[in-house]
């Protein structure tokens, strides 16, 4: 009889512990290098657009601290145009140089490192592009290759936008 009296409290205790452990927030486990995925490029007329990417970073060191004027841009957009061969090519700003002086647009993502013990981050970054892609005769389709850098200098993978039609 004494055995039956202990089964119900033990079962209730086990159920509470199991539910409690399952409801705990699980720590995100990402590598320290950021990784990104292209989500969307939304044009607003010919002079602005939003480019949305998702990201993951294991140590949470995404973004530049407020007041930091020394760090380079940490979100880069490499301009590519579709040539007559059907392939995308970087645009050389200065034709007379041997090395490519490719056109890049740079943005500074603000610091988004979370407070607390766990620093892993995932989310979306929406870059508001306020400058129209440079229009060069013959460049009717362009796209951007996007790369994100964290404060430790880790470089993400590179993703491409969809093809963008120019006027």
Rosetta blueprint (number, residue, H / E / L):
1 X L
2 X H
3 X H
4 X H
5 X H
6 X H
7 X H
8 X H
9 X H
10 X H
11 X H
12 X H
13 X H
14 X H
15 X H
16 X H
17 X H
18 X H
19 X H
20 X H
21 X H
22 X H
23 X H
24 X L
25 X L
26 X L
27 X L
28 X L
29 X L
30 X L
31 X L
32 X L
33 X L
34 X L
35 X E
36 X E
37 X E
38 X E
39 X E
40 X E
41 X E
42 X E
43 X E
44 X E
45 X L
46 X L
47 X L
48 X E
49 X E
50 X E
51 X E
52 X E
53 X E
54 X E
55 X E
56 X E
57 X E
58 X L
59 X L
60 X L
61 X L
62 X L
63 X L
64 X E
65 X L
66 X L
67 X L
68 X L
69 X L
70 X L
71 X L
72 X L
73 X L
74 X L
75 X E
76 X E
77 X E
78 X E
79 X E
80 X E
81 X E
82 X E
83 X L
84 X L
85 X L
86 X L
87 X L
88 X E
89 X E
90 X E
91 X L
92 X E
93 X L
94 X L
95 X L
96 X L
97 X L
98 X L
99 X L
100 X L
101 X L
102 X E
103 X L
104 X E
105 X E
106 X E
107 X E
108 X L
109 X L
110 X E
111 X L
112 X L
113 X L
114 X L
115 X L
116 X L
117 X L
118 X L
119 X L
120 X L
121 X E
122 X E
123 X E
124 X E
125 X E
126 X E
127 X E
128 X E
129 X E
130 X L
131 X L
132 X L
133 X L
134 X L
135 X L
136 X L
137 X L
138 X L
139 X L
140 X L
141 X E
142 X E
143 X E
144 X E
145 X E
146 X E
147 X E
148 X E
149 X E
150 X L
151 X L
152 X L
153 X L
154 X L
155 X E
156 X L
157 X L
158 X L
159 X E
160 X E
161 X L
162 X L
163 X L
164 X E
165 X E
166 X L
167 X L
